[in-house]
């Protein structure tokens, strides 16, 4: 019964419309989303590959919400200083420059499935990941990172930073985007190892056991030759001593 309920949730989620601003899965994580959704114990509920945003908030609103702000610039790739400057010129409120890293929410069939995914995420450097269990028994694994960036650039439409600082800020955001993409690929590689069919895991273990181990012989050095010579002399001396003992015994 639980399996049927999970499958119903999965069908409903994957068949509904995408209400995000973009309306589709980001290209840099489309392979991860497809891989997870092909597995019968998981499905994705939301995702973002990471983005750099410049948005204009309402000046008299301390808690800026999405519905109270205007997006001046957004990209899921590296950005150019000129793009940020162009967006900043449109600001009439409090403009904020922000980098948001990769985030992925996955509903899992059982708690053990979520724990497996959590281990993969942590080992990939996504250390802000966590598991939540809803009232209806929905188990959600959130894949998140901690290398964020958020800097205010204007107030009431007045730019607060220099062009030199803006150039520096764009460079920092682009570096974080590079690291973000590396963590995405590490996470994908970890997923492939963790979720591969059990039959393949057994085959890999058998191959590892059957694979012959070759040991490289240590090259004899001059010291080894000296040691061997000393050992030969010692053995010869021992043999002479044994002969003397035999002669004494016979006499």
N, C-alpha and C positions, 0 to 999 in steps of 0.2 A: 504493500500500500504506500509506504514511504517512497519507494522507487518511482511509483506512478505519479505521486505528487511532485517529486523533483522534476520528472520529465515534463509534466504540465507547466511548471514554472519556466523551464528551459524553453519550451515551445513558444510560450507567451512572450518571453523576453526577446528571443531572437527574431520573432515575426513582427514585432511592433516597429513603428517608424522611429527613425533617429532624429531626436529633437535638439541635438546640439547645433551650435552656430554653423559649423562646417557641414553637418548632415551626413558625414561618413567617417569611417575609421581612418586614423592618420596612417600615412604610407609606411613610416618607419616601424610601426608595430602591427601592421596588418597580418604579417606572418605569425606573430605570437597569438593574436586574437583568433585566427583561423585554427591554429594548432590546439588551443585550449578548447574551443567550441566543438572540435572534432572528437574530443574525449567524452565518454559517457558519464563521467563523474564531475564535470565542471562546465560552466558557461560564464561568459563575461557580461557584466551589467553596465559598465561604463569604462571609458579609457581615454587617455591623452598621452601622446608620445613626448610631451614637453613643449613649452612655448615661451616666447618672449613677448610681453604685452606692454603697451603704453595706454593707460586709460585715464579718463578725466572724471574725477569724482565731484560730488556736490560739496561746495565749500562749507556749508553749515550742517553737514551730516557727518558726525564723528565715526559712525560705523558704515563704511561705504559698502553697499550691496550691489550686485550686478544690475538690478533694475534701476539703480540710482546713479549709474555711471555710463559714460560714453567711451567706446573703444576707439582710440585714435590710431592704433597700430597693433598688429598681431602677426606673428609668424611662428611656424613650427620648425624652422631652420635657423641658421645663423642670421644675424641682422646687420645692416649697414648703418653707420652714424647718420647718413643723410636721411634715411627713412625715419629715424627717431626724431630728427630735427623738424622734418616736414610735419610729423604728427604733433609735435610739441607746439608748433605755431598755431594749431587749431584749438589749443587749450583755453578754456574760459573759467575753469575752476581749479581744482588741485590735481595736477597730473602726477601719476605715479608710474615709474618704470619697474617692471617685475619680470623675473624669470621663475617659471614653475616647472619642476622636473616631471619625469615620467610617472604616471599614476594609472593603476589598473585595479578594478574591482571585479572579483570573481566569486560567483556563488558555488559552493561546494556541496557535494552530496552528504558527506559525513565529516565529523570533526577531524578524523585522521587524515582525510584528504586535504583539508585546510592546513593542517600542521605540516604536511609534506611540502605544500606550496610555500608556506611561511619559511621553512628551512632553506629552500631554493632562493627565495628573495633575500634573506639575510646574508647568505653566502655570496650573493651577487653584488653586495654593497648597498642594497635597498633597506636600510636599517630602521626606517620609520614604518615598516609594515606591521600589520596587526590583524587579529581575527575578532569578529563580533558575531554574536548569536542573537537573532531577533525573537520576538514573542511567538511567532508562528513556526519557529524552528529553522528559519533561514540562516545558513552559515555563510558569512561573507568574509572573504580574505582580501584585504586591501594592500596592494603593493605600492609602497611609497618610498621616497628618498628624502634626505634632509638638506641637500645643497641648493637651497632657495636663495632668492635675491629680491629685495623690495626697497626701492629708494624713491622718495618724493622729489619731483623736479620743478614743480611750480606751485604757486599759491595765488588764488583769485586771478589766474591767467598770467601772472608775472613769473618769468623764468628765474629760478633761484641758483642755477649752477652755470659754470663757465663751459665754453666749448671744449676746452682741454679735459675737464672732468667728464664731460659727456662721452668723449672719445674713449677715455679710460674705462668708463662704466660699460660701454658696448663691448669692449675687449673682454672684460670680466664675464659678462653674460655669454659671450660666444665660447669662452673656455668651459663654462659650466655646461653648455649645450654639447660640446665635444665629449665631456666626461659622462653626460647623460646617455649619449648614444652607445658608449662603451658598456655602461651598466645594462642597457637594454639587451645587447648581444650576449653578455654574460648570463643574464637571466634566461634568455632563450636557450642557450646551450645547456644550462642547468635543467631547464624544463624537459628537454629532449632526453637527457640521461635519466631523469626521475620518472618520467611518464612513458618510457618505452615499454612495449609489451613484455610480460613476464617471460615468454618463451625466448625472446631475444636476450634477456638478461642471463638466462640459464645457458644459452649457447656461448655467450661471451665468457662466462665463468669456466665452462668446459674447455674452451679454446685456451684460456689462460693456464689451466692445469696441464693440458696436453702439450703446450708449447715448450720445446726443449730450451734449456738454459745453457747458454754458452758462456764459459768463463775464459777470459783471456789470460794466458800464462804470463807470469811476471818475467820480464826480461832479466836475464842474469847480469849482474853488475860485477865490477871488479872486486868489490867487497865480498860478494857471494863466492867468487873464485878463491879468494884468500881463505874464507871460512871453510870451503870444501877441502882445500889443501891441508889446512890445520887439522881438520877432522880425519883426513886420510893418514896423516902422520901419527895422530893419536891412536887410531885404530891399529896401525902397524906396530906401535910401541906395545899396545895391549897384547897383540898376537905374540911378540917376542917374549913378553913376560909369561904368557901361558906356556910357551915352549920350554922356558927355563924351569918352570914348575914341574912340567912333565919329566924333564931329565932328572931333576932331583928326586922325584918319586920313583923313577925306574932304578936309580942307583941305590 
